Amino acid sequence: MPPSTSPPSSSPLAAVSPAAPAHRPGRAAPHADARRQTALLLDGLVLLIAAICLFWLLGAAPIRDTNEALYANIALAMAHGGSWIIPHLDGVPYIEKPPLLYWLMALSFKVFGVGAWQARLPNALAAWLTVLGCIAFGRAVAAPVAGRFAALVTGTALGYVLIARNILFDPLMVFFWLSALALLVLAVERRQRLWLRAAAAAVALATLTKGPEALLLLGLVAVVQLLAAPGAWKRRDLLKFYLDPWAIALFLLIAAPWHLAALDILPGFGWFFFVNETIGRFLGTRIPDDFHHGPWWYYGPNLLIGFFQWVPLLAVLAGFAPRLSGTDVATASARWARNSAIILTVFFSSAGDKGAYYLLPVVPLVAWWLGVRLQSAVQTGQAAALQARLGVGAALFGFAALGLWALTFTQPLHAVLLRSGLPHAQFSWLPVLVTGVALIAFIGAGLLRTHRLQIGLAVFSLSAVVMVDFAAQLAVAKTPDISQKQVASVMRQILPAQTLWFSWQTFEDHDASLLFYGSRHLFVIDSTSQDLWFGCRDDKRQTTCVHQDAVLQAHAEGKPFAVWVSRKRLQSWLASGLAQGLHSQPFKDSVVFYSRGADPGSESR
């Protein structure tokens, strides 16, 4: 008889064998815990790298004679008892922007003391919180790789970091504005009004940072989304969702009080702030004309500088990462980010006023859009080939760094660097800088090509640490070119504390840091200052903007005084005859003329 056969047993026990062990509940828990710990370590590493880039040597460079000095002086006046409602610059109203950044800087001065890093702290902290927000948003929408990638790009892209280490309104505004956008995305995609109301609070804070354009731009993004890509929503329902009464009320509760108080206190505020400063700046008709102009393609090169070392890797992701598909929240948010970046670029490119920092939010938006595409590649098993290409992109940046260094040996570029005032010590340090950046890029490239994606990206990002350190040391070396810190230090040794300080015609981009490091008040003679225009036009008592007769009066009364004169305006100063009988102290870009007062002993040379 043939051997008997029997059908396979249908009992569950038949599947249990040494070759196929039974699944036990909780068996995968250790692996899940290990993955969570690895994710936390990676998140911590990204946050640490960003913190180094944003806070390392933050106060090493002096406050610069640019907007830095203007805004720091306004906050310093608040901290020393000035008005917290109407910002004042050099004793006169300065209302180009709302006060939230000034408030935070003034609080920093009160808590940590007065200094450069204390003034820059709110912006650097806001940029770091933006990095943290990318990671948190990635976790919220189940796209941790995307969040980590966006955080890494935002926290280390050289152009973004250097702006965030400066005193401008944009880094703080970007944090609140991107928070509002992320909350709006969650609200729309999850159909939950709580997120919408949180977005209203965030955009209100953005409005208190830089003005109505924050609300305008978020509204523009929301309207474009409503018209072009409402998703599963009916347009009427989505519009009704946007116009949530509680969200509107919350926005007004936060943003309106300061605006109403300023309207009540300061005559002319409404026209200057809402019409001249907001609408006029966009149209290029603002009075006075102190803004930057540029062609429609102005932001192209500036965005390349903003992303800097990440440009080759972003190009790889844009060209080879999987296209967006699906209806999950992460994919939807990537479309929002892509559309928002396009809207912001078109909006500011069409404006009459141009500024490289206006497109600061485009950096995290593009990073998030491409980060979600990277996440998709990881999830769908397409990451291997993509990582190899990312490694090529990282290596290309390394070779580009070496190539640029090689070009510095050519006569034309060498001459340009020397004319730019690059100090000899920093010029001789360029080989170390370039070698370090290139070596880091090559190591990152190697890790990426061997399929160590996230650690490879983290290592590649370390090139920013080297570049930021160089930029900070360069700023310190160029102190005489960018700040009046040394001028104030020298003159403090010569003049008594009660010295009256004057500036000959100029202000803001020339001598504004004198207010931070030297005199708490600066009289501007025959002012040509654009930033003091609004305040000085109604300065009937001449508390700040004075006629040159004020120098003659101080001299006649025997008061100690000093007049700061830019070398560019030295000829007109000497032609005025006011220098007669005064001592002079020369500096690199200026000369200070002074009198120590009526005491005969104090006038000895």
Secondary structure, 3 states (H helix, E strand, C coil): CCCCCCCCCCCHHHHCECCECCCCCCCCHHHHHHHHHHHHHHHHHHHHHHHHHHHCCCCCCCCCCCHHHHHHHHHHHHHCCCCCCCCEECCEECCCCCCHHHHHHHHHHHHHCCCHHHHHHHHHHHHHHHHHHHHHHHHHCCCHHHHHHHHHHHHHCHHHHHHHCCCCCHHHHHHHHHHHHHHHHHHHHHCCHHHHHHHHHHHHHHHHHHCCHHHHHHHHHHHHHHHHCCCCCCHHHHHHHHCCHHHHHHHHHHHHHHHHHHHHHCCCHHHHHHHHHHHHHHHCCCCCCCCECCCCCCHHHHHHHHHHHHHHHHHHHHHHCCCCCCCCHHHHHHHHHHHHHHHHHHHHHCCCCECHHHHCCHHHHHHHHHHHHHHHHHHCCCHHHHHHHHHHHHHHHHHHHHHHHHHCCCHHHHHHHHHCCCCHHHHHHHHHHHHHHHHHHHHHHHHHHCCCHHHHHHHHHCHHHHHHHHHHHHHHHCHHHHCCHHHHHHHHHHCCCCCEEEEECCCCCCCCCHHHHCCCCCEEECCCCCCCHHHHHCCCCCCCEECCHHHHHHHHCCCCEEEEEEHHHHHHHHHHCCCCCCEEEECCCEEEEEECCCCHHHHCC
